[in-house]
Amino acid sequence: MMNLRAAKNELQDPTEFDEFLDVVKNESITKYLEIGSRFGGSLWAMAGIMPKGSMLVSVDIVTNRDLNACVGALRDRHFIHQVTGDSLNKAIVERVRFYGPYDLLFIDGNHNDIHVRSDWKNYGPMARIVAFHDINRPNGFNRRKPWKMDVPVFWEQVRCDYRHVEIRTKIGIGVLWRG
């Protein structure tokens, strides 16, 4: 099985993600939804602070050996559902809605404007707390493979309407409370 700690560190800044976990530890998270699980590192880390028997739902456009191993290992302690497909797909949204509502949603999927706004619109109302990854990253952050990065712009637009916390050590995680 993969080194899940290493996967977390590969895709998340460890200091920021640990601070994010500290922010949500006292929020009684027992139902967690993650859009964009990639290798499962952040899913694994979140499961580690949740009580035994909690529910986690992972949505990712593709699946891979590491994510499958993570989901399999978490089944020993939690109820976990792996949903594979585009988060914009209405059938995916409805499948995810079936398992909700959620205490916490972590949006770290496709970072273009259409996906970020749609993930907020489609999944945000299902959770009382919503967190966004990459609120600091400019366009083209990954020099080997530049991509469109619209999360920072969207975060600046949405955060003002909610109580929120910003973790801006490096990549950035924004957390807001919907209610």
C-alpha positions in Angstrom: 0.0 0.0 0.0 1.1 3.6 -0.6 2.7 5.8 2.0 -0.4 7.9 2.7 1.6 10.5 4.7 3.8 11.0 1.7 0.8 11.4 -0.6 -0.6 14.1 1.7 2.7 15.9 1.6 3.0 15.6 -2.2 -0.3 17.4 -2.9 -0.8 19.5 0.2 1.5 21.8 2.1 1.9 19.8 5.4 2.0 22.9 7.6 -1.2 24.3 6.0 -3.0 21.0 6.0 -2.2 20.4 9.6 -3.5 23.9 10.5 -6.7 23.1 8.4 -7.2 19.9 10.5 -6.7 21.9 13.7 -9.4 24.4 12.5 -12.0 21.6 11.9 -11.1 19.3 14.8 -13.5 21.0 17.1 -16.4 21.1 14.6 -17.7 17.6 15.3 -17.1 16.3 11.8 -18.7 12.9 11.2 -19.8 13.3 7.6 -17.1 14.5 5.1 -17.2 15.1 1.4 -14.1 15.6 -0.7 -14.2 16.8 -4.3 -10.8 15.8 -5.9 -9.2 13.1 -3.8 -6.4 12.2 -6.3 -4.2 9.7 -4.4 -6.2 9.8 -1.1 -3.7 11.6 1.1 -6.1 14.4 2.3 -8.9 11.9 2.6 -6.7 9.7 4.8 -5.6 12.7 7.0 -9.2 13.8 7.5 -10.3 10.3 8.4 -7.6 10.3 11.0 -9.3 13.1 13.0 -12.9 11.8 12.6 -14.5 9.5 15.1 -14.8 5.8 14.3 -17.8 5.0 12.2 -17.9 8.4 10.5 -18.8 8.7 6.8 -16.5 9.9 4.1 -17.4 10.4 0.4 -14.7 10.8 -2.2 -15.4 12.2 -5.6 -12.7 12.1 -8.3 -12.8 12.1 -12.1 -10.5 9.1 -12.2 -9.5 6.3 -9.8 -6.0 4.9 -9.3 -4.3 2.2 -7.3 -3.4 4.6 -4.4 -6.8 6.0 -4.0 -8.4 2.6 -4.1 -5.9 1.4 -1.5 -6.7 4.4 0.7 -10.5 3.8 0.4 -10.0 0.1 1.2 -7.9 0.7 4.3 -10.4 3.3 5.6 -13.2 0.8 5.4 -11.9 -0.9 8.5 -12.7 2.2 10.6 -15.3 4.3 8.6 -18.1 4.1 6.2 -16.6 5.3 2.9 -18.0 5.8 -0.6 -15.9 6.3 -3.6 -17.6 8.1 -6.5 -15.8 8.2 -9.8 -16.8 10.8 -12.4 -16.9 14.5 -13.3 -18.2 16.5 -10.4 -20.3 18.5 -12.9 -22.3 15.4 -13.9 -25.8 15.6 -12.6 -25.9 11.9 -11.8 -22.7 12.3 -9.7 -24.3 15.3 -7.9 -27.4 13.3 -7.1 -25.4 10.2 -5.9 -23.4 12.5 -3.6 -26.6 14.2 -2.4 -28.0 10.8 -1.4 -25.2 10.4 1.2 -25.6 13.9 2.6 -25.9 16.3 4.3 -22.3 16.8 5.3 -20.5 18.5 8.1 -17.5 19.5 5.9 -16.9 19.7 2.2 -13.3 20.1 0.8 -13.2 21.3 -2.8 -9.9 20.4 -4.5 -11.0 19.2 -7.9 -10.7 20.9 -11.2 -9.5 24.5 -10.6 -11.1 26.3 -13.5 -13.9 28.8 -13.0 -16.7 26.5 -14.3 -15.8 23.7 -12.0 -15.1 25.8 -8.9 -18.4 27.7 -9.2 -20.3 24.5 -10.0 -18.8 22.6 -7.2 -19.7 25.5 -4.8 -23.3 25.7 -6.3 -23.9 21.9 -6.5 -22.2 20.6 -3.3 -21.8 23.7 -1.1 -25.4 23.7 0.1 -24.9 20.1 1.2 -22.4 21.1 3.9 -22.3 23.4 6.8 -18.6 24.1 6.4 -16.9 24.4 3.0 -13.1 24.5 2.4 -11.3 25.4 -0.8 -7.7 24.4 -1.6 -5.3 26.5 -3.6 -6.7 30.0 -2.7 -3.1 31.4 -3.1 -2.0 29.7 -6.3 -1.7 31.9 -9.4 -2.3 30.7 -12.9 0.4 28.4 -14.1 1.8 27.5 -10.7 3.0 24.1 -11.9 5.7 25.2 -14.4 5.9 21.7 -16.0 2.2 21.7 -16.8 0.5 25.1 -16.5 -3.2 25.1 -15.9 -6.0 27.6 -15.4 -6.3 28.5 -11.7 -9.5 30.3 -10.9 -9.8 29.3 -7.2 -8.1 32.5 -5.8 -10.5 34.8 -7.8 -13.6 32.8 -6.7 -12.4 32.7 -3.1 -12.1 36.5 -3.0 -15.6 36.8 -4.3 -17.3 34.3 -2.0 -15.5 34.6 1.3 -16.8 38.0 2.3 -20.4 36.7 2.7 -19.4 34.2 5.4 -17.5 33.7 8.6 -14.2 32.4 7.3 -10.6 31.5 8.1 -7.7 31.7 5.7 -4.6 29.6 5.9 -2.1 31.3 3.6 1.3 29.8 4.5 2.0 28.7 0.9 -0.7 27.2 -1.4 -3.6 28.3 0.7 -6.8 26.8 2.2 -9.9 28.9 2.8 -12.6 27.6 5.2 -16.0 29.1 5.5 -19.1 28.4 7.6 -22.4 28.4 5.7 -24.5 28.4 8.8 
